[in-house]
Amino acid sequence: MGHASRRSISKSILVRLIAPGLALFVVLAFPVGCSKGPPQAPPPPVVEVVDVVQKDVPTVHEWIGTADGIVNATIRAQVQGYLISQKYKDGDYVKKGQILFEIDPRSFQAAVEQAQGQLEQQKARWVTSKANLDRTIPLARDNAVSKKDLDDATGSELAAKAAVLSAQAALDKAKLDLGFTRITSPINGIAGSAKAQIGNLVGPGTTEELTTVSTVDPIKVYISLSEQEMLRAIERQKSRKIAAGEGAKNIQLFLADGTLYPHPGKFDFADRQVDPKTGTIRAAATFANPGNYLRPGLYGKVRAVIGVRSNALLVPQRSITELQGQYMVAVVGPDNKVEIRPVKLAEASGNMRVVEQGVKPGEKIVVAGTQKVRNGITVSPTPFTEEKAAADAPAQAPAKPEAAAPEKTQAQPTAAKPETKPAEKPDKPAAAKDKKG
């Protein structure tokens, strides 16, 4: 009996030790039985949307331009001699007729005096020949002299007269050469630095010019138009979408530092032919240049409104994403489901982009949150607020002067940068759900 009693006591102690662990195993192995219900689905992601806008927008094009003078006069020496003085300061504004250089005039002054003496000598011979002819004519009438004597007197007088004319021309030429020793500016403009130094032998045989004078007020800015741009401009004028020259009266010039030149320009001319090497045609616009602020050789961006696109569809730049060279937008339907569509883009208009194909007026486009949506999912759309647009405006403002050409900046409207800020919004409900679980 004592042995059986001890065995029963051991079994009771073993049951007391195993029972709590067995109960914990049952709870851990079958947690579903204790759950309150099925798991809750995560809420739809919150995105900000705007409507597709339809309105008339101007068509703007940009080109890289090079400034040049209206007239660029190359100054060269027309007579040979030694340069003895420079009468202007490099870079000065000079007037028409102002003396720029002076060549040693002594040899030319001597030539003038020599020609003057020859002229006087020929004039004296002409006077003698005329007097001889005057005496011979009456004698010939009275048959006091032969016919040959009359002819000889007449020929001598004509020869003397021709010699006087030749001597006069030689004198004029000598005076002209003497005048060329004082090299003057043919135009009003900016004179460049002198290429010849005092004491140099200059003349028509030298290839290097003395300097260049440029008229820079107004100033020309040359641009290169492609064949397609030229043909489209012709078609616009034919279809009378814009009046002839209307889009070329308010041309803007952005300087190298991005600032807008305050004086608008106007279209001047286009060259006679397309360059077969580059496929472009050279055109020029003129800009007022008070104070000679712009100088030849300066580079800038020329922007012009070349037409108006009627009933254009516009979406924000930040709503467009790019994938493998294809542009897409996320369209939210009436049932709040997202449809990813490819779009065909045209030129930019401020912070908006013209869409030729892919969207319809009034459709809702995802502006913030495009990185969280995919085709077919349901979203919770909220309007894109004006406060959000105002907050983003300062970051986009400096980029306007840097937009070289609309076609190039079109490749940069990806929503990666603008969407990094709103990307944190939909994470909040997800974090809340984790806490609840």
Secondary structure, 3 states (H helix, E strand, C coil): CHHHHHHHHHHHHHHHHHHHHHHHHHHHHCCHHHCCCCCCCCCCCEEEEEECEEEEEEEEEEEEEEEEEEEEEEECCCCCEEEEEECCCCCCEECCCCEEEEECCHHHHHHHHHHHHHHHHHHHHHHHHHHHHHHHHHHHHCCCCCHHHHHHHHHHHHHHHHHHHHHHHHHHHHHHHHHHCEEECCCCEEECCCCCCCCCEECCCCCCCCEEEEEEEEEEEEEEEEHHHHHHHHHHHHHCCCCCCHHHCCEEEECCCCCECCCCEEEEEEEEEEECCCCEEEEEEEECCHHHCCCCCCEEEEEEEEEEEEEEEEEEHHHCEEECCEEEEEEECCCCEEEEEECEEEEEECCEEEEEECCCCCCEEEEECHHHCCCCCECEEEECCHHHHHHHHHHHCCHHHHCCCHHHHCCCCCCCCHHHCHHHCCHHHHHHHHHHC
